[in-house]
Amino acid sequence: MQFVFEDYVLDQQRRELTQRGQVVAIGPQVFDLLLLLVSNHERVVSKDDLLQAVWSGRIVSESTITSHINAVRKAIGDTGEQQRLVRTVPRKGYRFTGVISRCEGLADEPALSAEPLPAPAAILNLPDKPSITVLPFHNLSGDPEQDYFADGMVEDIIAALSRLRWLFVIARNTSFTYKGRVVDVQGIGQELGVRYVLEGSVRKAGNKVRITGQLIDASSGTHLWAERFEGLLDDIFDLQDRIAESVVGAIAPQLERAEIERAKRKPTDSLDAYDYYLRGTAKLHNGTREAIEQALALFYRAIELDPEFASAYGMAAWCHFWRKINGWMSDRPREIAEGTRLARLAVVLGRDDAVALTRGGHALAHLAGDVDSGIALLDRARLLNPNLAPAWYLGGILRALRGETEAAIDNLNHVVRLSPLDPEMFRMQVGMALAHFFAGRFDIAASWAEKALGNLPSLLPAAALLAASYAHAGRQDKVEQALQRLRAMDPTLRVSRLKEWLPIQQGEDFERFAQGLRLAGLPE
């Protein structure tokens, strides 16, 4: 059955809302709520009716119902003030007031059932790390033969998510027990003991396929992310792999951000190792001297609680690297030795942990001067998790230091596409400045260095690159100001210390940087 109102079509069989032929992304409970209101538009739908039909009889808060009604209104261009289509009837419920016409779909479905699903025997406790289940995607193609494509997509996503060691993923066989069922996301969260649920749909038309996905916090019913992916079926399995990679690449940062916000809200006396790690990660993203000091203490606390927490070792080592490169170390030999120790533990304990290999490997390259080994470790991290943004931009920076400027730029361009809103964007920007500087493109290098400093004014490498780039480009009007900025950040910086500051591998690259700093007026 299809319900047509204004320029919208609500397709019950396809479980899809479209506006002038374009799919409107809404969650499953929001869809169920809209369907209930539309199919009962001649009467007021009480809150008891809503609870029974949409939440399978479970009691939910008033705010949950209100937020879902607001989501329905937003999906169909209505508001709580206008109430053009969905009207609140005080103390009674809600009524759909739009003019509706009905037409038959490919096969009529029964009306939305209010019969609740069987209640779980017990509510499982959440694991001590982020947890997710990926539900079978709905096949909206109208062709049951296409089920294999939708199922294969979900299996690929589950496999990719399972490679993230910080994430607890429900196994494929359990996820697929929900295939073909009308489900309550919050109920599934309790039944499986997971915080997050990923669901979606697949539609195939001719040689085109469209996949939609949405990530939901099952504990609150909040929608965290929704996206649509499209492609051609010329190579169906390649498309399947690419879309699975895109979905995982999109939701992994969302999961991390959601977990960081959750950790911030927890009382400090109830934190475990992972929550200390999350809080440290949030500080590390900030990049300032004070934030890095706080992050380092938090990572040490995580290690104290879990002595085999490889990622925490990697992040702690990386904090020591960041202190070194920004001139913040008070006891350089001791701190470099400690950072190196932590980095080696990270890559030994985390042989299959992409985060540990990325941060530990990059720290080793800078603290121990072993750029080749650092690149090898980051390449392994990419194999383990092709969607980990730091593995790409830190790998790009190491490749620039090894003289592979074009490969570095390719890596950095890829990560900007992979994570366009990354909280550590300044690292990608300073990497681009470094690569273009070694390639002799000084004006472009200066532009990237300015962008990096705009995002993090205390970034010493960006300030040094800016001064050297302006000097090589003959921009005397800019050189003095850039040098003053550099000297203010680190009055002890000298050209003669460049070799111990950055592990530049090619002699001509080193000399180009040293000469740029000399031309800018930095003392020898």
Salt bridges, closest charged atoms under 4 A:
GLU6 OE1 - ARG84 NH2 2.93
ASP7 OD2 - ARG20 NH1 2.21
ASP11 OD2 - ARG14 NE 3.63
GLU16 OE1 - ARG203 NH2 2.72
ASP32 OD1 - ARG15 NH1 2.95
GLU42 OE2 - HIS41 NE2 3.96
ASP49 OD2 - ARG43 NH1 3.37
GLU62 OE2 - LYS47 NZ 2.19
ASP147 OD2 - LYS179 NZ 3.78
ASP151 OD2 - LYS179 NZ 2.63
GLU155 OE2 - ARG172 NE 2.92
ASP184 OD2 - ARG58 NE 2.80
GLU230 OE2 - ARG210 NE 2.88
GLU230 OE2 - ARG228 NE 3.70
ASP238 OD2 - ARG242 NE 3.12
GLU256 OE1 - HIS285 NE2 3.77
GLU259 OE2 - ARG195 NE 3.69
GLU259 OE1 - ARG262 NH2 2.77
GLU261 OE2 - LYS264 NZ 3.44
ASP275 OD1 - ARG262 NH2 3.41
ASP275 OD2 - LYS266 NZ 2.81
GLU293 OE2 - ARG289 NE 3.96
GLU293 OE2 - ARG323 NH1 3.62
GLU304 OE2 - ARG301 NH1 3.02
ASP331 OD2 - ARG334 NE 3.64
GLU335 OE1 - HIS320 ND1 3.95
GLU335 OE1 - ARG323 NE 2.91
GLU338 OE1 - ARG341 NE 2.89
ASP352 OD1 - ARG380 NH2 2.44
ASP372 OD1 - ARG402 NH1 3.06
ASP379 OD2 - ARG399 NH2 3.05
GLU404 OE1 - ARG399 NE 3.61
GLU404 OE2 - ARG402 NE 2.76
GLU406 OE2 - ARG441 NH2 2.96
GLU424 OE2 - HIS285 ND1 3.03
GLU424 OE2 - ARG359 NH2 2.84
GLU424 OE1 - ARG427 NE 2.21
ASP477 OD1 - ARG475 NE 3.46
GLU500 OE2 - ARG332 NH2 3.60
GLU500 OE2 - ARG497 NE 3.62
GLU511 OE2 - ARG518 NH1 3.17
GLU524 OE1 - ARG518 NE 2.92
